[in-house]
C-alpha cells in the first residue's frame, strides 16, 4: 500500500472550502473533499508536538515498509521531530516531493511550513484578497514566488461566515501584514486583526495552489491524508502565533483522506484525534499500532482530551472545557459556540465538575 501524508503546519480548517469557508477560493482542497473523506471534528491531542514520532517510523521500517520524510524547515521544526530530509523553503521542498512521488513505494511524509509567519506570499495571491499594491512595491522574496504556469456545511462548528475586507469602511484599505506580532495583541484593534486574518487567507490560497501542483497526477493506488499538527491563532482570543490557549483556532485541525476504498464526498462527524494518525497509517501496511484506525468503522468515543505544558482541555459532543494549570475552568457549549466566545461555566457548575474530574484522571489519548 502506498501512502502519502501531507502536513501543512498551522492550517486552520475554517479557512478552506471543505470546512465551510466562503470567503476565499481553495479549489484543490475542494477537489480532495469531493474525492474522499472529510473529518469534521478532528482535534490536535498535543499541540506543539509532531504528528509522527521516530519510534513509529522506526517500527514501520523494521516491518519492511519503505519510509521517506521530506520537511520544509524555513520556519524551524517542532521539538522532537523525527529525522527527515530538510529543505529551506516551499519551492525546494515541492520539487523534491514531486520527484519522490514518482517513485513512491511505502510511506512518504511531506511537511510544509509556509502557513506559519512570517509569510512570503506571491503578489497574485495577495491581489486576490487585498487591493493591488502599487507597482514597484515588493512584498515577497523572489525565491519564494510561484511559477506562473503553475459546501457550505450545516454543521455549526464548520460553518465559517464571510469575513474580511468588507468589514471595514470602503475608504479604509488594508495592507498585508507579512510579519505579524506574535503573542498577545489588542483584541479591540480590528484593523490589525483583519490585516492578519486576510494575509493568512492569502497564504492559504497560495498553499492550495502548491498542493495542487504536488498532487497533480497522483496515482490512484496511493492513499493520501492531509492533516495538520495544530491550527494557528490569529488573534481570535488576543493571541497570535503558535501557543496561546487551547481554543478552536489552535486545536481544531483538518483531516481529509483520499484513496482506494474510500467513498468520495463522505464526512465523519465523530470526534477524532491526531493521536490516531499513526495507527491509521500503520493499518494501511497491515501493521498493528496502539490507537484507532480512522479509515475503519469508528468505535464510540465520547470525548477527546488535549494537553500542553500549561493546560488541558476536553471536547465532548456537547461541551468544550479548558483547564489552565493556573486559572479557572472555562466551559463552552458545542456545537453552537464554535469559536468559544461565551464562557458558561457559572450556570453549569455540575458539568464543569464532571469534566474537570475526567481531566484530572491519568491522561489518556
C-alpha positions as CSV (number, residue, x, y, z in Angstrom):
1,X,0.0,0.0,0.0
2,X,1.4,3.4,-1.0
3,X,0.6,6.2,1.4
4,X,1.3,10.0,1.3
5,X,0.9,12.1,4.4
6,X,0.8,15.8,3.6
7,X,1.3,18.1,6.6
8,X,0.6,21.8,6.2
9,X,1.7,23.1,9.6
10,X,-0.6,25.7,11.1
11,X,-3.6,25.2,8.9
12,X,-7.0,26.4,10.3
13,X,-9.8,24.3,8.8
14,X,-12.1,27.3,8.9
15,X,-10.1,28.9,6.1
16,X,-10.7,26.1,3.5
17,X,-13.8,25.2,1.5
18,X,-14.4,21.7,2.8
19,X,-15.0,23.1,6.2
20,X,-17.4,25.8,5.1
21,X,-15.2,28.7,4.1
22,X,-16.9,31.1,1.6
23,X,-14.5,34.0,1.7
24,X,-11.6,32.7,-0.3
25,X,-11.2,30.0,-3.0
26,X,-9.4,26.7,-2.2
27,X,-10.2,24.7,-5.3
28,X,-7.7,21.9,-4.7
29,X,-8.9,21.3,-1.1
30,X,-12.5,21.2,-2.6
31,X,-11.5,18.6,-5.1
32,X,-10.0,16.4,-2.4
33,X,-13.2,16.7,-0.3
34,X,-15.2,15.6,-3.3
35,X,-13.0,12.6,-3.9
36,X,-12.5,11.5,-0.3
37,X,-13.5,11.7,3.3
38,X,-13.6,14.9,5.4
39,X,-13.3,14.5,9.2
40,X,-15.3,17.4,10.7
41,X,-14.2,17.1,14.4
42,X,-10.5,16.3,14.2
43,X,-8.5,17.6,17.2
44,X,-4.9,18.0,18.0
45,X,-4.2,16.0,21.1
46,X,-0.9,17.6,21.9
47,X,-0.4,20.9,20.0
48,X,3.2,21.7,19.5
49,X,4.3,18.1,19.1
50,X,5.0,16.2,15.9
51,X,2.2,14.2,14.3
52,X,4.5,11.2,13.9
53,X,7.5,10.3,16.1
54,X,10.7,8.5,15.5
55,X,9.6,5.3,17.2
56,X,6.6,5.0,14.9
57,X,8.7,5.5,11.8
58,X,11.3,3.0,13.1
59,X,8.6,0.4,13.6
60,X,7.4,0.8,10.0
61,X,11.0,0.4,8.8
62,X,11.5,-2.7,11.0
63,X,8.4,-4.2,9.4
64,X,9.9,-3.7,5.9
65,X,7.9,-0.5,5.0
66,X,9.9,2.0,3.0
67,X,9.6,5.4,4.6
68,X,10.7,8.8,3.5
69,X,10.2,12.2,5.3
70,X,10.7,15.5,3.5
71,X,10.5,18.6,5.6
72,X,10.4,22.4,4.9
73,X,12.5,24.0,7.7
74,X,12.1,27.6,6.6
75,X,10.1,28.2,9.9
76,X,12.1,25.8,12.0
77,X,11.0,22.4,13.2
78,X,9.0,21.1,16.1
79,X,11.0,19.8,19.1
80,X,11.2,16.0,19.0
81,X,10.5,15.8,15.2
82,X,11.8,12.6,13.6
83,X,14.8,12.8,11.3
84,X,14.0,14.0,7.9
85,X,15.4,15.4,4.6
86,X,15.3,19.1,5.3
87,X,14.9,21.9,2.8
88,X,14.7,25.7,3.2
89,X,11.5,26.9,1.6
90,X,8.4,25.8,-0.3
91,X,10.0,25.7,-3.8
92,X,12.8,23.3,-3.0
93,X,10.5,21.1,-0.8
94,X,7.9,21.0,-3.5
95,X,10.5,20.0,-6.2
96,X,11.9,17.2,-4.1
97,X,8.5,15.9,-3.0
98,X,7.2,15.8,-6.6
99,X,10.2,13.7,-7.6
100,X,9.8,11.4,-4.6
101,X,6.1,10.8,-5.6
102,X,7.1,9.4,-8.9
103,X,8.9,6.5,-7.2
104,X,6.7,6.2,-4.1
105,X,6.7,2.7,-2.6
106,X,5.6,2.7,1.1
107,X,5.1,5.9,3.1
108,X,6.1,9.4,2.1
109,X,5.6,12.3,4.5
110,X,5.9,15.8,3.2
111,X,5.7,18.7,5.7
112,X,5.3,22.4,4.6
113,X,5.8,25.4,6.9
114,X,4.7,28.2,4.6
115,X,1.5,28.9,6.6
116,X,3.5,29.9,9.6
117,X,4.5,33.5,9.9
118,X,6.4,35.5,8.7
119,X,4.6,34.9,5.4
120,X,6.1,35.0,2.0
121,X,3.2,35.3,-0.5
122,X,3.3,35.8,-4.2
123,X,1.6,39.0,-5.4
124,X,-1.1,37.2,-7.3
125,X,-2.4,35.7,-4.1
126,X,-2.3,38.9,-2.2
127,X,-4.2,40.7,-5.0
128,X,-7.0,38.1,-4.6
129,X,-7.5,39.3,-1.1
130,X,-6.2,42.9,-0.9
131,X,-6.4,45.9,-3.1
132,X,-3.5,45.6,-5.6
133,X,-0.3,47.1,-4.4
134,X,1.2,50.0,-6.5
135,X,3.8,48.9,-9.0
136,X,7.3,48.8,-7.6
137,X,6.4,47.7,-4.0
138,X,8.0,44.3,-3.3
139,X,6.1,42.1,-0.8
140,X,7.9,38.8,-1.2
141,X,11.3,37.3,-1.7
142,X,11.9,36.3,-5.3
143,X,12.9,32.7,-4.4
144,X,9.5,32.1,-2.8
145,X,7.4,33.2,-5.8
146,X,5.4,30.5,-7.5
147,X,5.7,29.6,-11.2
148,X,3.1,31.4,-13.3
149,X,2.3,28.1,-15.1
150,X,1.6,26.8,-12.1
151,X,-20.3,23.3,0.5
152,X,-21.5,25.2,2.7
153,X,-21.8,22.9,5.7
154,X,-24.8,22.5,8.0
155,X,-22.5,21.7,11.0
156,X,-22.3,24.9,13.1
157,X,-18.7,24.0,14.1
158,X,-17.5,24.1,10.5
159,X,-19.7,26.9,9.3
160,X,-17.5,29.9,8.6
161,X,-19.2,33.2,7.9
162,X,-17.9,35.6,5.3
163,X,-15.3,37.9,6.7
164,X,-12.5,40.1,5.6
165,X,-12.1,43.4,3.9
166,X,-15.8,44.1,3.7
167,X,-15.9,44.6,7.5
168,X,-14.0,47.9,7.1
169,X,-15.4,51.1,5.6
170,X,-14.6,51.4,1.9
171,X,-12.2,54.2,2.4
172,X,-10.1,52.2,4.8
173,X,-7.8,50.0,2.7
174,X,-6.0,47.1,4.5
175,X,-2.4,46.3,3.7
176,X,-0.8,42.8,4.1
177,X,0.9,42.1,7.5
178,X,3.5,39.7,6.4
179,X,5.3,39.7,9.7
180,X,2.6,39.9,12.3
181,X,3.4,40.4,16.0
182,X,3.5,37.2,17.9
183,X,2.0,36.7,21.4
184,X,-0.7,39.0,22.9
185,X,-2.4,41.6,20.8
186,X,-5.1,44.2,21.5
187,X,-8.4,42.4,20.9
188,X,-10.1,45.7,20.1
189,X,-7.7,46.5,17.2
190,X,-10.0,45.5,14.3
191,X,-7.6,46.7,11.7
192,X,-4.7,44.6,13.0
193,X,-7.0,41.6,13.4
194,X,-8.4,41.8,9.9
195,X,-4.9,42.5,8.4
196,X,-3.5,39.3,10.0
197,X,-6.6,37.2,9.0
198,X,-6.5,38.5,5.4
199,X,-2.8,37.9,5.0
200,X,-3.2,34.4,6.3
201,X,-6.1,33.8,3.9
202,X,-3.7,34.8,1.0
203,X,-1.2,32.3,2.4
204,X,-3.8,29.6,2.4
205,X,-4.8,30.2,-1.2
206,X,-1.1,30.1,-2.1
207,X,-0.7,26.8,-0.3
208,X,-3.8,25.4,-2.1
209,X,-2.0,26.1,-5.4
210,X,1.2,24.5,-4.2
211,X,-0.7,21.4,-3.0
212,X,-2.5,21.2,-6.4
213,X,0.9,21.2,-8.1
214,X,2.2,18.5,-5.8
215,X,-0.8,16.2,-6.2
216,X,-1.2,16.7,-10.0
217,X,-1.3,13.2,-11.5
218,X,-1.3,11.4,-8.1
219,X,-1.6,7.7,-8.8
220,X,-5.0,6.0,-8.0
221,X,-3.3,3.4,-5.8
222,X,-2.0,6.0,-3.3
223,X,-3.8,6.7,0.0
224,X,-3.5,10.4,0.7
225,X,-4.0,12.1,4.0
226,X,-3.9,15.8,4.5
227,X,-3.5,16.7,8.2
228,X,-2.1,19.4,10.4
229,X,-0.3,19.2,13.7
230,X,-2.2,22.2,15.1
231,X,-4.0,25.3,13.9
232,X,-2.8,28.8,14.2
233,X,-4.1,31.5,16.5
234,X,-4.6,34.7,14.5
235,X,-5.9,37.0,17.3
236,X,-9.2,35.3,17.9
237,X,-8.6,35.2,21.7
238,X,-6.0,38.0,21.8
239,X,-3.0,35.8,20.8
240,X,-1.1,35.4,17.5
241,X,1.2,32.5,16.6
242,X,1.9,29.1,18.0
243,X,0.9,28.7,21.6
244,X,-2.0,30.6,23.3
245,X,-4.8,28.8,25.0
246,X,-6.4,25.5,23.9
247,X,-9.1,27.2,21.8
248,X,-10.6,26.1,18.5
249,X,-8.2,28.1,16.3
250,X,-5.4,26.0,17.8
251,X,-6.8,22.5,18.4
252,X,-9.5,22.1,15.7
253,X,-7.5,20.8,12.7
254,X,-8.2,19.4,9.2
255,X,-8.1,15.8,8.1
256,X,-9.0,14.8,4.6
257,X,-8.3,11.3,3.3
258,X,-8.5,10.1,-0.3
259,X,-7.6,6.7,-1.8
260,X,-8.6,3.2,-2.6
261,X,-11.8,2.0,-1.0
262,X,-12.7,5.5,0.3
263,X,-16.1,7.0,-0.8
264,X,-15.9,10.4,-2.3
265,X,-17.9,13.2,-0.6
266,X,-18.1,11.3,2.7
267,X,-17.9,13.1,6.1
268,X,-17.1,11.8,9.5
269,X,-18.8,13.6,12.4
270,X,-17.3,11.5,15.2
271,X,-14.8,13.0,17.5
272,X,-11.3,12.1,16.2
273,X,-7.7,12.8,17.3
274,X,-4.3,13.4,15.8
275,X,-3.1,10.7,18.1
276,X,-4.8,8.2,15.7
277,X,-2.9,9.1,12.6
278,X,-0.1,6.7,13.4
279,X,-2.4,3.6,13.8
280,X,-4.3,4.7,10.7
281,X,-1.1,4.8,8.6
282,X,0.1,1.5,10.1
283,X,-3.1,-0.2,9.2
284,X,-2.5,0.7,5.5
285,X,0.5,-1.7,5.7
286,X,-1.1,-4.4,7.8
287,X,0.7,-3.3,11.0
288,X,-0.8,-3.0,14.4
289,X,-0.2,0.2,16.4
290,X,-1.9,1.4,19.5
291,X,-4.9,3.6,18.8
292,X,-7.8,3.8,16.3
293,X,-7.7,3.3,12.5
294,X,-9.7,6.3,11.4
295,X,-10.4,4.8,8.0
296,X,-12.1,1.7,9.5
297,X,-15.6,1.8,11.2
298,X,-15.0,4.0,14.3
299,X,-15.8,2.8,17.8
300,X,-17.9,5.1,20.0
301,X,-15.9,8.0,21.5
302,X,-17.5,10.4,23.8
303,X,-14.5,12.8,24.4
304,X,-11.1,13.9,23.1
305,X,-8.6,15.1,25.6
306,X,-5.9,17.7,24.7
307,X,-2.9,18.9,26.6
308,X,0.0,21.3,26.6
309,X,2.5,22.0,29.3
310,X,0.3,24.8,30.7
311,X,-3.2,23.4,30.4
312,X,-5.6,20.6,29.5
313,X,-8.9,20.6,27.6
314,X,-11.7,18.1,26.9
315,X,-14.1,18.1,24.0
316,X,-17.4,16.1,24.1
317,X,-20.2,16.2,21.6
318,X,-21.9,19.0,23.6
319,X,-19.2,20.7,25.6
320,X,-15.7,22.1,25.4
321,X,-13.8,22.7,28.7
322,X,-10.3,24.1,29.0
323,X,-8.5,23.9,32.3
324,X,-5.3,26.0,32.7
325,X,-2.9,24.8,35.3
326,X,-3.1,28.3,36.8
327,X,-6.6,29.8,36.5
328,X,-10.2,28.8,36.5
329,X,-12.0,26.4,34.1
330,X,-13.8,27.8,31.1
331,X,-16.8,26.0,29.6
332,X,-18.3,26.5,26.1
333,X,-21.4,24.9,24.6
334,X,-20.9,23.0,21.4
335,X,-21.6,23.0,18.6
336,X,-23.3,26.4,18.8
337,X,-20.4,28.4,20.3
338,X,-17.9,27.2,17.7
339,X,-15.4,30.0,18.4
340,X,-15.5,29.7,22.2
341,X,-16.9,33.2,22.9
342,X,-19.3,32.7,25.8
343,X,-18.0,31.1,28.9
344,X,-20.9,29.3,30.6
345,X,-19.1,27.7,33.5
346,X,-21.1,29.6,36.1
347,X,-24.6,28.2,35.5
348,X,-23.2,24.8,34.6
349,X,-21.1,24.0,37.6
350,X,-22.2,20.4,37.6
351,X,-20.9,19.9,34.1
352,X,-17.6,21.7,34.9
353,X,-17.2,19.5,38.0
354,X,-17.6,16.3,35.9
355,X,-15.3,17.3,33.1
356,X,-12.6,18.6,35.4
357,X,-12.8,15.2,37.2
358,X,-12.2,13.5,33.9
359,X,-9.3,15.8,33.0
360,X,-7.5,15.2,36.3
361,X,-7.5,11.4,35.9
362,X,-4.4,9.9,34.3
363,X,-4.0,11.3,30.8
364,X,-5.4,9.2,28.0
365,X,-5.5,10.0,24.3
